[in-house]
Amino acid sequence: MTISAIEQIINQVADFSKKSIQPVASEYDKTEEFPEKQLKQLSDMGVFRIPIERLYGGLEGSFKDFLNVIQIISKDCASTASVLLTHSSMGTWPIYQYGTERQKQEYLPAMLSGETLSALALNELGMSNDLENMETLAVEQEDHWELNGAKAFVSNAGKAKFYLVASKTIATDGKKGYGVFIIDAEMQGLIIGKIEEKMGIRALPVAPLEFVNIRVPKENLLGNQCDGEKQCQTVRDRMRLSVAAQAVGIAEGAFERALNYVSQDRKFGQRLIDLRNTQFRLAETYTELQATVAFLDKIASTHCADSMQIAMAKLKAAAIAEEVTEMAIQVTGGYGYMRNNDIERYARDAKLTTIYGGSLETLKEIISKNWVDQG
């Protein structure tokens, strides 16, 4: 059977991750150093090009292929995976999906080659999941839009060359709406705040952004229309599936390390794996992990998956990431709690998957919405 070009890339990524990403993941966690070298090598492999059509320099792989890459890398370093999924799912894909032909030709080549990184600035303090609570505002002028406001917890902040900024809009005719604007990092009036100190996924730079009277060219409105509500919803869905794949990868990495530790010979001639309680804990979590993998695979393979199904996939994946990392700490005892191994890092990284891309409460609200509406 002939292996496709995409399959070859995925195999290369798996090998590269074990040999070049895993050995430095712990150090990046400690120092919060940005994984620039690893990202450059991943872009050279063509990872950034996978889910984009050839017309714009892509490889015409599927989104499922891209999720496989995120899952693989997350088994070794969730931070590197987060930078990648932020750039591809939240920066590159919206331009590919909704951008004008001019926007695609201008921005995609550098994004797909890895020459430039991108990010999405959507969340605001107190905004929750409701765009109506957003305060960032773009007011249309005769020859530009004037943007003011602020965003919180922007991933890839300070490293991105371009930011996709979601905003309320007021057109010259007074019509109100929502839009997404492509903001160059060099534009006057863009202020990047202090990089946050995080509990986990520490090599991913996260910071607030402030917009002060930024003059945004009209051609920088994504798709050349104020269609931000639809655009933000589909980007959120894509991000949630990406984070779900990351959560599964984190769970797989933690499980492998726990299994390896309890399988080693112990003092007095008995291994931890020989204890029935250990066997049962491993069996339970492994079964749940495999069920989650199957569910995510089903959703990722369904082109018409709706927001409810996607929310369920992320809810389940984030839960299994926490469950497996908790189990790994418990069955390895004091070893898993110490910082001289990877297990506690996985537990800290797993926690973020329950927050970004939609908190557990937001996901449950999305899942139950149809039932409430029907009532």
Residue pairs with C-beta under 8 A, 6 or more apart in sequence:
3 11
5 59
6 50
6 59
6 61
6 62
6 65
9 45
9 46
9 47
9 50
9 59
9 61
9 69
10 65
10 68
10 69
10 72
12 45
13 42
13 45
13 47
13 69
13 72
13 73
14 72
16 41
16 42
16 45
17 72
17 73
17 75
17 76
17 77
18 76
20 38
20 41
21 35
21 38
21 73
21 76
21 77
21 80
22 76
22 77
24 35
24 38
24 77
25 76
25 77
25 79
25 80
25 342
25 345
26 342
26 345
27 33
28 35
28 77
28 79
28 80
28 202
28 203
29 79
29 202
29 203
29 345
30 202
32 195
32 202
32 203
33 203
34 83
34 159
34 203
34 205
35 77
35 79
35 80
35 83
35 203
38 77
38 80
39 80
39 83
39 84
39 114
39 117
40 114
42 48
42 73
42 80
42 84
42 114
43 113
43 114
44 114
46 59
47 69
47 84
48 84
48 87
48 88
48 92
48 111
48 112
48 113
48 114
49 57
49 58
49 59
49 112
50 58
50 59
50 61
50 65
50 66
50 69
51 58
51 61
51 62
51 63
51 65
51 66
51 88
51 93
52 58
52 59
52 60
52 92
52 96
52 108
52 112
53 60
54 60
56 96
56 104
56 105
56 108
56 109
56 112
57 108
57 109
57 112
57 113
58 112
63 238
63 241
63 300
64 297
64 300
64 301
66 88
66 89
66 242
67 241
67 242
67 245
67 296
67 300
68 245
69 84
70 81
70 84
70 85
70 242
70 245
70 246
70 249
71 245
71 246
71 248
71 249
71 252
72 249
73 80
73 81
73 84
73 249
74 81
74 245
74 246
74 247
74 248
74 249
74 250
74 253
75 249
75 250
75 252
75 253
75 256
76 253
77 203
78 200
78 201
78 246
78 249
78 250
78 346
78 349
78 352
79 201
79 202
79 203
79 204
79 349
80 203
81 246
81 249
82 155
82 201
82 204
82 246
83 117
83 155
83 156
83 159
83 203
83 204
85 239
85 242
85 243
85 245
85 246
86 118
86 119
86 120
86 155
86 156
86 204
87 111
87 117
87 118
87 119
87 156
87 160
88 242
89 235
89 238
89 239
89 242
90 118
90 119
90 120
90 155
90 164
90 235
90 238
90 239
91 111
91 117
91 118
91 119
91 120
91 156
91 160
91 162
91 164
92 108
92 111
92 112
92 118
93 235
93 238
94 120
94 164
94 180
94 222
94 231
94 235
95 103
95 104
95 107
95 108
95 111
95 118
95 164
95 182
95 222
96 104
96 108
97 234
98 180
98 222
98 223
98 227
98 231
99 107
99 108
99 222
99 223
100 219
100 223
100 224
102 219
103 182
103 219
103 220
103 222
103 223
107 118
107 162
107 182
109 115
110 116
110 161
111 117
111 118
111 162
116 160
116 161
116 162
117 156
117 159
117 160
117 161
118 156
118 160
118 161
118 162
118 163
118 164
119 154
119 155
119 156
119 157
119 159
119 160
119 162
119 163
119 164
120 154
120 155
120 163
120 164
120 166
120 235
120 239
121 151
121 154
121 163
121 164
121 165
121 166
121 183
121 209
122 151
122 166
122 232
122 235
122 236
123 151
123 152
123 153
123 154
124 133
124 134
124 135
124 136
124 149
124 150
124 151
124 152
125 152
126 133
127 133
127 134
127 135
128 362
129 358
129 362
129 365
129 366
131 166
131 168
131 178
131 228
131 229
131 232
134 149
134 166
134 167
134 168
134 178
135 149
135 150
135 168
136 147
136 148
136 149
136 150
136 151
136 165
136 166
136 167
136 168
136 211
137 147
137 148
137 149
137 167
137 168
137 169
137 170
138 145
138 146
138 147
138 148
138 167
138 168
138 169
138 170
138 179
138 181
138 216
139 145
139 146
139 169
139 170
140 169
140 170
140 171
140 172
140 218
141 172
142 172
143 218
144 215
144 216
144 217
144 218
145 169
145 179
145 181
145 215
145 216
145 217
145 218
145 220
145 221
146 213
146 214
146 215
146 216
147 165
147 167
147 181
147 183
147 189
147 211
147 213
147 214
147 216
148 211
148 212
148 213
148 214
149 167
149 210
149 211
150 208
150 209
150 210
150 211
151 165
151 208
151 209
152 208
153 196
153 206
153 208
153 356
154 163
154 206
154 207
154 208
154 209
155 204
155 205
155 206
155 356
156 204
156 205
157 192
157 193
157 195
157 205
157 206
157 207
157 208
157 209
158 192
158 195
158 205
158 207
159 205
160 185
161 184
161 185
162 182
162 183
162 184
162 185
163 182
163 183
163 185
163 190
163 209
164 180
164 181
164 182
164 183
164 222
165 180
165 181
165 182
165 183
165 209
165 211
166 178
166 179
166 180
166 228
166 231
166 232
167 178
167 179
167 180
167 181
167 228
168 176
168 177
168 178
169 176
169 177
169 178
169 179
169 226
169 228
170 176
171 177
171 226
175 226
177 226
177 228
177 229
178 226
178 227
178 228
178 229
178 232
179 221
179 222
179 225
179 226
179 227
179 228
180 221
180 222
180 223
180 228
180 231
180 232
181 216
181 220
181 221
181 222
182 220
182 221
182 222
183 190
183 211
183 214
183 216
183 220
185 192
187 214
187 215
187 216
188 214
188 215
189 211
189 212
189 213
189 214
189 215
190 209
190 210
190 211
190 214
191 209
191 210
191 211
191 212
192 207
192 208
192 209
193 207
193 208
193 209
193 210
194 207
194 208
195 205
195 206
195 207
196 206
196 207
198 204
198 206
198 352
199 348
199 351
199 352
200 345
200 347
200 348
200 349
200 350
200 351
200 352
201 348
201 349
201 352
218 224
222 228
222 231
223 231
233 307
236 307
236 357
236 358
237 305
237 307
237 310
239 357
240 310
240 311
240 313
240 314
240 357
240 358
240 363
241 296
241 299
241 300
241 310
241 313
241 314
242 357
243 314
243 317
243 318
243 353
243 356
243 357
244 296
244 310
244 313
244 314
244 316
244 317
244 318
244 353
245 296
245 300
245 317
246 353
247 314
247 317
247 318
247 320
247 321
247 350
247 353
248 289
248 292
248 293
248 296
248 317
248 320
248 321
250 321
250 324
250 325
250 346
250 349
250 350
250 353
251 289
251 292
251 317
251 320
251 321
251 323
251 324
251 325
251 350
252 289
253 342
253 346
254 321
254 324
254 325
254 328
254 342
254 343
254 346
254 347
254 350
255 282
255 285
255 286
255 289
255 324
255 327
255 328
257 328
257 341
257 342
257 343
257 346
258 282
258 324
258 327
258 328
258 331
258 332
258 336
258 343
259 273
259 282
261 272
261 332
261 335
261 336
261 343
262 271
262 272
262 273
262 278
262 282
262 331
262 332
263 271
263 272
263 273
264 271
265 271
266 272
272 278
272 331
272 332
273 279
273 282
278 331
281 327
281 330
281 331
282 327
282 331
285 320
285 323
285 324
285 327
288 320
288 323
289 320
289 324
292 316
292 317
292 320
295 312
295 313
295 316
296 313
296 316
296 317
299 305
299 309
299 310
299 312
299 313
300 313
302 309
307 366
308 366
308 367
308 369
308 370
311 358
311 363
311 364
311 366
311 367
312 363
312 367
314 353
314 357
314 358
314 363
315 360
315 363
315 364
315 367
317 353
318 350
318 353
318 354
318 360
319 354
319 360
321 350
321 353
321 354
322 347
322 350
322 351
322 354
324 350
325 343
325 346
325 347
325 350
326 347
328 336
328 343
328 346
328 347
329 336
329 337
329 343
329 344
329 347
330 336
332 343
335 341
335 343
336 343
336 344
337 343
337 344
338 344
339 345
354 360
358 366
